[in-house]
């Protein structure tokens, strides 16, 4: 399993677009991809067409709480791209 981190302190430099395109491209080439969105504005899930509610219509646990409680798996949602998943911010 490889980990790729897209990070920079400056805003507006293309981090989100890079993560979206890289993740989608890898998924389309057959790789299982999980994008973990640590941005408090949570721009990745809507950009990938992922819903931010569970099956019961409840909003998902915020990522900071999920990480603290070691329940990251409970907030992972599929996207409209096969093999591409997101843990929304």
C-alpha positions as CSV (number, residue, x, y, z in Angstrom):
1,X,0.0,0.0,0.0
2,X,1.4,3.4,-1.0
3,X,0.5,6.7,0.6
4,X,0.6,10.0,-1.3
5,X,0.1,13.2,0.5
6,X,-0.8,16.5,-1.2
7,X,-0.1,19.3,1.2
8,X,0.8,23.0,1.3
9,X,0.1,25.8,3.8
10,X,-0.8,28.2,1.1
11,X,-4.4,28.3,-0.1
12,X,-5.4,28.3,-3.8
13,X,-2.4,26.4,-5.0
14,X,-4.2,23.4,-6.4
15,X,-4.1,20.8,-3.6
16,X,-7.7,19.8,-3.9
17,X,-7.7,19.6,-7.7
18,X,-4.5,17.6,-7.7
19,X,-5.9,15.1,-5.1
20,X,-9.1,14.7,-7.1
21,X,-7.5,14.2,-10.4
22,X,-4.7,11.9,-9.1
23,X,-7.2,9.8,-7.1
24,X,-9.6,9.5,-10.0
25,X,-6.8,8.7,-12.5
26,X,-5.4,5.9,-10.2
27,X,-8.9,4.5,-9.6
28,X,-9.6,4.4,-13.3
29,X,-6.3,2.5,-13.8
30,X,-7.5,-0.2,-11.4
31,X,-6.2,0.9,-8.1
32,X,-8.2,1.1,-4.9
33,X,-8.0,4.7,-3.8
34,X,-9.1,6.4,-0.5
35,X,-8.9,10.2,-0.4
36,X,-8.9,11.4,3.2
37,X,-10.0,15.1,3.2
38,X,-8.5,16.9,6.2
39,X,-9.7,20.3,4.9
40,X,-12.3,21.8,7.3
41,X,-14.2,23.2,4.3
42,X,-14.6,19.6,3.0
43,X,-14.4,20.3,-0.7
44,X,-13.4,16.9,-2.0
45,X,-16.6,14.8,-1.3
46,X,-19.0,17.1,-3.2
47,X,-16.4,17.3,-6.0
48,X,-16.5,13.5,-6.3
49,X,-20.2,13.2,-6.1
50,X,-20.1,11.5,-2.7
51,X,-23.0,11.9,-0.3
52,X,-22.3,13.3,3.2
53,X,-25.1,11.4,4.9
54,X,-25.3,7.7,5.9
55,X,-28.1,5.4,4.6
56,X,-30.4,6.6,7.4
57,X,-30.1,10.3,6.3
58,X,-27.8,11.1,9.3
59,X,-24.8,13.4,8.7
60,X,-21.5,11.5,9.0
61,X,-19.2,11.9,12.0
62,X,-16.7,14.8,11.4
63,X,-13.3,13.5,10.4
64,X,-11.6,15.0,13.4
65,X,-13.9,13.0,15.7
66,X,-13.6,9.9,13.6
67,X,-9.8,10.0,13.9
68,X,-9.9,10.6,17.6
69,X,-12.4,7.7,18.2
70,X,-10.5,5.4,15.7
71,X,-13.7,5.1,13.6
72,X,-12.3,6.3,10.3
73,X,-13.9,3.3,8.5
74,X,-17.3,4.4,9.6
75,X,-17.2,7.6,7.5
76,X,-15.7,6.3,4.3
77,X,-18.2,6.7,1.4
78,X,-18.0,5.6,-2.2
79,X,-17.9,8.1,-5.0
80,X,-19.3,8.0,-8.5
81,X,-16.0,6.6,-9.8
82,X,-15.5,2.9,-9.3
83,X,-12.7,2.0,-6.8
84,X,-12.5,5.6,-5.5
85,X,-13.6,6.3,-1.9
86,X,-13.5,9.4,0.3
87,X,-13.3,10.1,4.0
88,X,-15.0,13.6,3.9
89,X,-13.6,16.5,6.0
